[in-house]
Every structure is written in structure tokens, then in C-alpha cells.
């Protein structure tokens, strides 16, 4: 209790409060702009933290981290341009809601779910940091491969109604992610002699093209036919308790998924968002409407990706192991500031640990306020004339694609992805599986090859590890559950007979 009071005393000064407020607002702005993201936002202010005190510097970085993860959902909903990779899952239902005139409600769902996920992850960080960090150390490359295979269920879940097209789309995405230098052998793969391709296909330009540019191409092909209603509601609307109550279980489940995956080094918010989205697609009572503007899709994606923010700090603080590139940058800043993450941090500098907890809570509350107050400006974008809006989206999208690496090739990649996305939309191929394949492919490939090296090429040795075996069994169970349910209903005589159903229609 004394440490908690000391932590509270550390943050109750104007410098810390100003730092976390400005950091969160800047983080939201960084997340809104495609191609920037958390790492860019943090590295932009990193030089300023060197002249700041310990706690203000931490407050600034954590504010940017929390705000940027949420900010990507705003443009994903309003103009179908995910500002960050993890917001691509939010766009699948957020933009259709905006398209039918419910942008204010979509922003309300996303902001409230983000707040819930962020606060949930802080509770996880406070209660279970040492335990979760120790458990995450049990994950070798074998467990990461099993987790990646389980995550591939996302492709099947978001492709219902066109499973073959979804699997093909996902396979193409996984192939695209292999372009570039082989991380194990150093060989060039599928570069066709082009040196610029050796760096691979960056995820942000591909997402920008697949979502934003393809949407603009579709509108142009329809002669500027407005995809968004002109009677949309300006502002920000939080759904009432009656709408939240049936979704509380989904919210809790998504927060849990995000917190668990966030605590695993090297996974990230994009993976957790898509896994949570796929789980909602599988188990939600409203699963038939997910992908068509259903709030369950927004709630699952946003709560999961924001739940990563706190839990990613679990291995960082408890063991000194960064969970992702963002926490790696923050780990370096902590060391520069004289704070040594690891087991002794929780005994020698417990007041600073509690200060970090409180700063995360404050950052999430400020994030909610920024989202609510800025919604007026966000939704007014939709009143811009179609021609100007499309021009602005294309310019912002291309600047975002170029800004990731400063590589002119990324502009070509974004435009090519836009053409591919346009063709996919016109031919009924879902775009989400391709993005999922690109997100998961590096983790699955690297984990598989490292695992085969460890087991000397014996794939069956993977099943000797209890956690990996559990994940494989869970994967099989989720895949076979619909078939088992259908077989059980037919055994009991409650399943509809397709032949008799067809005769009844005649």
C-alpha cells in the first residue's frame, strides 16, 4: 500500500499529467495517419525524453503507445483506411456501419471497447505480471508455430460463405510475406533480381492499397456513386446498457485473448485483433451479420488490440524481455532513465511500477476523452464532397505508404495492392484473409523452421510438448466443431434435411 501511495505521489504533478495528456493526443493523431503507428510515434519524441525526468518520460511514451493503438480505428471506420495494421480488423465492420449512416455509433463502440480493453490489460499487468511473464517463457518456437496454426482459423472464420476464395486469398497473402531475404539462410526469395524487393513487402503499403485505394477505385468505377449515406449522424454516440449487456461475454473473451497474446513476445496487436475477430465470427449470436456492419466485430477487434498495450509490458517489466518493437524502444528508454526492468524491479523500485500502472490507467481515460471530443471533427469528414474526399484519401494513403520506409517502391506496392483489392472486391474474393496471411506468415514460417532445427526434422516431436499439443487439439476442435454439431443434430433428428428442404421450397 505504501508503494501504491508513493506511485500516486509520483504522477500527481503537472509535468507528468501534461506529458501523458500530450502523449495520448499525439498518439491518437499518429494512429490516424496511415503508415506511422506506435513505433514511429515513440521514436519521434524519443530525443525529448532524454532531457525529461523518469516519470514524465515514461508518461509521454505510454501515452503515445495507448493513443496510437486506438487512433488507427478512426480512419478505419470513417474512410476505410486503417491507420495501423491492427485496425484492419476494425474496418471490416466499422466502415459498413459508417456507410449506412452510423459513423457516430461505430466510433462509440470502438472507443468504449478500446477503453475496456486497455483497462483490462492494466488489471492483468497489475495482478499477474510475474506469473504471466514466467508462463510466456515456456513458449519456444514449437509453441509459436502451434499458436500460428491456431491463428490461421481466422481465415476460415472470416471466409464463411466463400471458404475456397478465402483460403486462396489467405494463401496468396502468406506467399507475399515470403518475398525478400530469407531470415534463416540469407537467400533472396522471389525478388526477380530487384534489389529493392530484398526488404520484402511492407504490411502498411499493402493494407493501404487493399483497403483505401481499392475503395477509391471501386467508387470511381461506379462513377462516384456515394458509398456513404448523406444522412449520417455527426458526432459520437455511446451505445446504451441494453446493447452492451448481451456483448459483455464477448468483450471479456476478447480482452482475455488480447491480454494473453500481448504477453507473448513477438506476436503483437494485429494478431490478437484478428484472432479475437475470428472467435467472434465463430461464437457470436450475431455472427451471420459480422462483416456487414455488426458491432460485435468492432468490439472484438478493438478490445483485443488495446488489451495488448498493458500485457505487452508484462515480459518487459518483469523479465526485461520486450514483447514487440514498441516495448523494445521503451525498454531502452527505461534503461537510459536509470530503471532496470527485471524481477528486481518489483522489489527495488516498486513505487515506479505502481506509477506505470497509474499512468496506463490515465492514458486510457484520456484516450477515451480525445476520441469522444474529436468525433465531431472525425465524422464531419464524411460531409466532404466525394471527389475531394477521394483525392484526399488517395494523397494521405500514398504519403502513409511512402512514409513507412521512405522507399519509392512502397508507392508502387500500394497502387498494385489497390488494383488487386479492386479486382478482389469485384470478383467476390474477401480481402481480410490476405491481410491475415501476411500478418501470420513470418511468425509461422520462422517458428516452423526453428522448430525443425531443434527437433532435427522430426515434426512429430512437436506433439511431445504439452502446450503445443493443447493448441493443436484446440485448433482441430474449433475446425471440427461445426461438423460435430451438425452430426449430433442429425443423430437426434433435429437437423434440417437439405433434400426435404429443397422439396418444400418447390
N, C-alpha and C positions, 0 to 999 in steps of 0.2 A: 504493500500500500504506500509506503514511504517513497519507493521508486516511482510509482504512478504519479504521486503528487509532485515529485521533482520533475518528471517528464512534462506534466501540465505547466509547471512554472517555466520550463524552458521555452515553450511555444507561445506563452501569453505575453508577447511583446510585439510592438508594431512592425519590427523588421521581419519577423517570421510570418506574421499574418499577411503582410504586404507581399512577401515572397511567394507564399502558397497561393494567394489570390491572383497575382500577375502570372504565375507559372501555369495555373489551371486555365486561365483565359487564353494565354498564349498557346497552351497545349490544344485547346479546342480549335483555335484558328489553324494550327499546324495540321491537325487531323482533318479539317475540312478541305484543305488544299491537296489534291491528289499528288502522290509521289513523295511527300515529305515524311510524315509518320513520326513515331516516337524517337527513333534513333537520331534523325536529323534535327528534331526539335531540341533534344537534350544536348547534342554536340554544338548547336548554335549558341547556347548560353554557357557552355562549359567554361570558357575563359573567364566569365564574370564570377563564377563560383570560387575561383582561386583567391579572390580578394574579399570574400564574404566569410562570415563565421560558420561554424559547423552546422548549426541547426537551420539558419536561413538558407544555406546552400542546399541542404537536404530537402527543405520545404520547396524550393524552386524546382528541383529536379523531379520530385514526386508529383508536384502539381502538373508539370508538363506531361509526365507519364500518364497519369489518370485522365487528363483532359484530352490528350491526343487519341487514346484508345476510343473514347466516346465520340470525338469530333468526326471521325470518318463516317459515322452513321447518318449525319445530317445531309451531306450531299448524296449519299446512297439513297436516301428517301426522297429528297426533293428533285434531283435531276438524274437519278440512276447512275451516279458516278461515285463509287466507293472511294473515300479519301484514303483508306488504309486497306490492306488485304483482308483483315478480319471483318471489315464492314461489307464485304461482298455477299455474305450470307444474309445480312440485314436487308440488302437491296432486293432480294428475291420476293419479299412480301411488303417491304416498306414502300417501294416505288409504285406497285399496283394500288396500294391504298391512296397514295398521293394522286395517282392517275384518275381515281374515281372521286376526287374531291375531299379526301380525308387526310391531307398532309398534317394538319394540326393534331389529329388523333394519333397518327403514326409517330410523330415526334414525341408525343406524350408517352406512348407505350415504350419507345426506345429509351427515353431519358429516365423514366421511372425504373425500367428493367436494368439499365446501366447502374443507377444508384443502388438498387438492391444487390446486384452482383458485386459491385465494389465494396459495399459494407459487409457483405457476407464473407468476402475474401479477407477483409481485415480481421473479422472474428476468427477465421481459420488461422490466420497468421498469429494472432494473439494466443489462441488456445493450443495450437498444435504444431508450432514451428519446429521444435526439435524432433517431435515424433514423425511428422511428415517428411522432414529432411532426411532422417535416418532411413525411412522406408524407401524414399526415392533413390537411395544409394544401392538398393537391391536391383535396380534396373540396369542390366547390361545391354549390349547390342541385341541379344536374343529377345529380351522383353520389349525393346523398342520396335523390333520387327513385328512382334505379335501385336503390339499396340497399333502399328501402322496398318496391318492387315485388318484389324477390327475397325479402324477408321475408314477403310475402303467401303464399309457398309453404307457410308454416306452416299456413295454413288447410286447404290441400289435404291436407297430410301428417297432420294430426290428425283428419281427417274421413273417412278411408278406411272404406268400408262404408256411409257415408251422406254422400256428397260433396255432393249437392244441398242437403241440410239444413245441412251445414257451411258452404257458400258463402252460403246465405241468412242464417245466423246471423252470419257474418263481415260481410256487407253491412249488417246491422242495427247491429252494433257500430260500424262506420265511420260510419254515419249519426248515431248517438247522439253520437259525438265531435264532430260539427259543430255541435251545439246551443250557442248562446251568441253572443258577439261575434265577428264576422269579423275576424281578425287583420290583414288587408290593407286592407279598406275601412272597418272600424268599424261595419258594419251589424249589426243584430240578426237572428239566424237561428233560426227555429223556436222562438221563446220564447213565442209566443201572447200577447204583451202582459204576460207575467210578468217583472218586473224581476229577481227572484231567479235566473231561468234565464239571465240575461245572463252569469253567471260560468261557465256550462257545467255539464256533468255530471261531477262529480269521479270519478276512477277508483276510489279506495278504497271509497266507499259502494257503488258498483256491484258491485265484486268481493265485498265483504262480503255483499251481498244475493244475488248469483248463486251463491256457494258456500256460505256459512254458513247464511243464513236459509232458502234453498231446501232445504238438507239437513234443517233442523229441520221445515220444512213437510212434507217427504216422510215423516219419521218420525211426525209427528202423524197424517198421513193413513193411515198403516199401523197406527194405534192403538198407538204407542210400540213397535212391533216393533224389537228391538235390531238396529242395523246393524253392531255390532261384537261379535265373539265374546267370551264371558265367560272363555275360557281363554287370553287373550293373555298374552304374556310381559312381565313388568315389567323395566325397565332399559334397557341399551344393549349392542348386540352388533355388533362389527366383523366383517364377512364375511372369510372366510379367503382365502389366496392363490389357491386353486383357483377361487374365484368371481371374484376380481379379474382374474386373468390374461387371460381372453378379453375383458375390457372395457377393457384398457389403451389400445387404439387409440381406442375411443370416448371415453375420458377425455382423452387427448391432443388429439383433434379438438375436443372441447367446450371445453377450456381455451384452445385456439388461437382458436376462434370468439369466446369471451368477451373475450380479450385484444385481439383486433383491433377488435371493435365498441366495446369500452370506450375505446379510444384515439381514437375518432371523437367529436368534441364533439356533444352533444345527443341521443345515442342512448340510453344507459342500460342497466341490468341487465335490465329486463323484456324489452326487445327481444332481447338476447343469449340470455336463457334460452329464449324461445320459438323463436328460430331454431335454437339447438342442439337443443332438444327435437324440432323438426321434422326435423332432419337425422338424429337417432337413429331417428325413426319411419320414415325413408326407407331407412336403410342398415344398421340393427342386425340381426344374425341373429335377434334375439328381437322383431322389430318387430311381429309379429302379437299379442304379449302386451302391448305398450306401451299404456298407458291402462287396463289391468286389474290393475295392481299389479306391474309389471315393474321391477326395479332399474335397468335401462338408462335409463328415463325420469327417475328421481331423479338418477342420476349425470350425465346430460347437462345437466339444468336447473341443478343446484346447482354443478357445477364451472364452468359458463359464467357464472352470475351472480356468483359470488365471484371469478372471474378478472377481472371488471370493476374491482374495488376498486383493484388496483395499476395497471392500464393506464389508468384514467381520470385518474391523476395524471401520465401522460406529457405531454399537452399543457399541463397546469397547471404542472408544474415546468420543462419545457424551453422553453416559449414564453410562459408566463403567460396561457394561454387555458384557462378552466375547461371541463372535459368535461361536467359536469352540475351541477344545483343544489347538490349536496353539495360538490363541489370548488370551486364558486364561493364558498361560505361559507368553506371552508378557505383559499382564496386570499386573501380579505380578512383572515383571522386571521394569515396569514403576513406580510402587508404590515404589519399593526399591530405584529407582533413584530419588525419590522426586517429581514425576509427578503424579498428581491425576486426572485420567480420569473422565469425567462427564461434565455436562453443563457449569460449571465454567472454564473448561479448555479452552473453546473458547473465554473467556473474559480475564482471568488472565494470560494465557500462550500462547497467540495466535502465538507468534513467533515460539514456539516449534511445534505447529500444522502445520504451514507452512513448517517447516524443515522436518517434517514427510512426507508431500506431496512431497517435492522435492526429498527426499531420495527414495521414492517409484518410482518416475519417473526415477531416476538414476539407480535403481536396475533393472528395466525392460529393459533399454537400455543396461546395462552391460550383462544382461541375453541373449539378442539377440546376442551380440558380442561373448559371450562364446559359444553359440550354433553354430554360423557361423564358428568361428575359430576351434572349436573342431570337426566339422563334418568330417574332413579328417580322424581323428582317429576313430570316430564312425562308418563310413561306411567301413573302412578297416577291421573291424571285420568280415565282410561278406566274406572276402577272406581266412579266416582261413579254413583249411580242415574240411569237415563235421564231422569226428569223433572227432577231437579236439574241435570243436565248440560245439558239443552236450555235450561232457564231461564238458566243461567249464560252459555251461548254467545250467546243472544239479547241479554242485557244487555251483554256485552262487545262484541259486534258492533255494537250500536247506539251505544254510547259511542265506539267507534272511528270509526264513520261520522260522528258528530257532531263529534268532536274534530279532524277534518282542517281544517275552516274555521270551526267554530262556527256553522254555518248550519243552522237547523232543517229547511230544505228537504232536506238530506242524509239526514235520518231518513226522509223520505218516499221519497227515491230508493232508499235501501237496502231499505225494505219493498216498494216496487214491483219492484225488481230481484229480490227474493226470490220474489215471486209469479211473475214472468216465468221465473225459473230453475226454479221448481216445475213450471210448465206445460211447459217445455222438457224436463225430465227425464221427465215422464210421456208426452210425445209423441215421444221419441227424438231430439230436437234436441241436438247437442253444445254445451256451454257454452263450452269453450275458444276456438272461433273467434270468438265475440262479444267475448271479452276481448282476443284478438289484434287484432281490428278496431279496438277502442277505443284500444289502445296505439299502433298504427301509423298511424291515420288522421291525427292532427295533423302528423306528420312528412311523410307522403306529400303531403298537401294543400298545406302551406306550401311544400315543396320544389318541387312541380309549378308552383304559381302564380309563385313567384320565378323559376323556370327559364324559364317562358314570357315573363315580363317581360324577362329577359336576352336571350332569343333572338327577341324581338319576335313571339311567337306561332308561331314555327316549331318544331314538335315534332320534325321530322326532324333538326334541328341537334343534338338530344341524342346522336345516334349518331356525331357527329363527335368526341366526347370519348372517348379510349381506355378510361378506367376505367369510365365509364358503359356503353360498348358491351360491355366484358367482362362486366359484371354482367348486362346484358340477355341476352347469349348464354348465360351460366351459368343464368339463370332459365329460358330456353327449353330448355336441355339437361336440367335437372332435371325439368321438366314432361314432356318428351317421352321421357325415358329408359325409363320402363316400357313405353311403346308400341313404342319401338325394340327393346327387349329381347324383347318378345313377337313382333314381326315377324321378328327374327333367328332365334328358336327355331322359329317356324313354317317359315321358309325352310329350316332344317336338318332339319325334320321331327321335332323333339323336343318341340314344344309340344303339350299335350293338345287334342284336338278336342272342343269343347263338345257337338256332336251325338252323337259316338260315346260320350262320357262319359255323356250322358243315357240312351242306349240301354243302356249297361252297367248303369246303376242300375236300369233297368226289368227 
